[in-house]
């Protein structure tokens, strides 16, 4: 069994009161450009996953999140080139501010079943079924 450097990434399924989940479209020029994904990003060395996700949501969407409001939901494990991606997905139902697209080319609120038609990164796809049961 080979070992690849681990890339720890956190993401959030922001859920509105009507059961819609926020997704964002990756900008051109980035890996997996134009794919739809859950907002989030890399965990920096020495950073707790929940703190990293609160930071990423502030940077990407302009919302303030209490790390205590992040509820662990699932994880995905996927080979990603020379590295191995470990994606931790949290659900989030409370935040301050109105989400806006600061880095993505678009954001949208969809029911989980509607995400099945989206082009998404391989690590995000298995999380849709889980969200259908949770939301």
C-alpha positions as CSV (number, residue, x, y, z in Angstrom):
1,X,0.0,0.0,0.0
2,X,1.5,3.3,-1.0
3,X,1.2,6.5,1.0
4,X,0.4,9.9,-0.4
5,X,0.5,13.2,1.3
6,X,-2.8,13.9,3.0
7,X,-4.7,17.0,2.0
8,X,-7.3,17.8,4.7
9,X,-10.2,19.9,3.5
10,X,-13.4,21.0,5.2
11,X,-16.7,21.9,3.6
12,X,-20.1,23.0,4.8
13,X,-23.6,22.2,3.7
14,X,-25.4,25.5,4.6
15,X,-29.0,24.5,5.0
16,X,-31.8,27.1,4.8
17,X,-35.1,26.8,6.6
18,X,-36.7,25.4,3.4
19,X,-34.2,22.5,3.1
20,X,-32.1,24.1,0.3
21,X,-28.3,23.7,0.5
22,X,-25.8,26.2,-0.8
23,X,-23.4,25.2,-3.6
24,X,-20.9,27.4,-5.4
25,X,-19.2,27.2,-8.8
26,X,-15.4,27.0,-8.9
27,X,-13.8,29.9,-10.8
28,X,-11.8,29.5,-14.1
29,X,-8.1,29.0,-13.7
30,X,-8.4,26.8,-10.6
31,X,-8.3,23.0,-10.4
32,X,-11.7,21.6,-11.2
33,X,-12.9,24.9,-12.7
34,X,-16.6,25.4,-13.3
35,X,-17.6,22.4,-11.1
36,X,-20.2,23.0,-8.3
37,X,-19.0,22.3,-4.8
38,X,-19.8,22.8,-1.1
39,X,-18.0,25.9,0.2
40,X,-14.9,25.4,2.3
41,X,-11.2,24.9,1.9
42,X,-7.9,23.6,3.2
43,X,-7.1,23.2,6.9
44,X,-3.9,25.0,7.6
45,X,-1.2,23.4,9.8
46,X,-2.0,23.7,13.4
47,X,-5.6,24.8,12.6
48,X,-8.7,22.9,14.0
49,X,-11.1,21.8,11.2
50,X,-14.0,23.8,12.6
51,X,-11.9,27.0,12.9
52,X,-10.7,26.5,9.4
53,X,-14.2,26.1,8.1
54,X,-15.4,29.2,9.9
55,X,-12.5,31.1,8.4
56,X,-13.2,29.8,4.9
57,X,-16.9,30.6,5.0
58,X,-16.0,34.2,6.1
59,X,-13.5,34.5,3.2
60,X,-15.7,32.8,0.5
61,X,-19.2,33.8,1.5
62,X,-18.8,36.8,3.8
63,X,-20.8,35.0,6.6
64,X,-19.8,34.7,10.3
65,X,-20.1,31.2,11.8
66,X,-19.6,29.9,15.3
67,X,-17.5,26.8,15.1
68,X,-19.9,25.3,17.7
69,X,-22.7,25.5,15.1
70,X,-20.9,23.2,12.7
71,X,-22.3,19.7,12.9
72,X,-20.1,16.9,11.6
73,X,-22.0,15.0,8.9
74,X,-19.8,12.9,6.7
75,X,-16.4,12.5,5.1
76,X,-15.1,11.6,1.7
77,X,-11.7,10.0,0.9
78,X,-10.4,10.4,-2.7
79,X,-7.1,10.1,-4.6
80,X,-6.2,13.6,-6.0
81,X,-3.2,13.4,-8.2
82,X,-0.1,12.9,-6.1
83,X,-2.0,13.6,-2.9
84,X,-4.9,12.0,-1.1
85,X,-7.9,14.2,-0.2
86,X,-9.8,13.8,3.0
87,X,-12.9,16.0,3.0
88,X,-14.8,16.6,6.2
89,X,-18.4,17.7,5.6
90,X,-20.3,19.6,8.2
91,X,-23.9,20.8,8.2
92,X,-24.7,24.4,9.2
93,X,-28.1,25.9,9.9
94,X,-27.2,29.1,11.6
95,X,-24.9,31.9,10.5
96,X,-24.7,35.7,10.5
97,X,-24.9,37.6,7.2
98,X,-26.2,36.9,3.8
99,X,-24.0,34.5,1.7
100,X,-22.5,36.1,-1.3
101,X,-20.1,34.8,-4.0
102,X,-16.7,36.3,-3.2
103,X,-14.5,33.8,-5.0
104,X,-16.8,31.6,-6.9
105,X,-18.4,32.5,-10.2
106,X,-21.9,31.7,-8.8
107,X,-23.8,30.4,-5.8
108,X,-27.1,28.6,-5.8
109,X,-29.5,27.2,-3.2
110,X,-30.7,23.7,-4.2
111,X,-32.5,20.8,-2.7
112,X,-30.1,17.9,-2.4
113,X,-31.9,15.8,-5.1
114,X,-31.4,18.7,-7.5
115,X,-27.6,18.5,-7.1
116,X,-27.6,15.1,-8.9
117,X,-27.6,16.9,-12.2
118,X,-24.6,19.1,-11.4
119,X,-21.0,18.6,-12.4
120,X,-19.3,18.3,-9.0
121,X,-15.9,17.1,-7.8
122,X,-15.7,13.3,-7.3
123,X,-15.3,13.7,-3.5
124,X,-18.6,15.8,-3.3
125,X,-20.8,13.4,-5.2
126,X,-21.2,10.7,-2.6
127,X,-22.3,13.3,-0.1
128,X,-25.5,14.1,-2.0
129,X,-27.3,11.0,-0.8
130,X,-26.4,11.7,2.8
131,X,-27.8,15.2,2.5
132,X,-31.0,13.9,1.0
133,X,-31.5,11.9,4.2
134,X,-30.4,14.7,6.6
135,X,-32.3,17.7,5.1
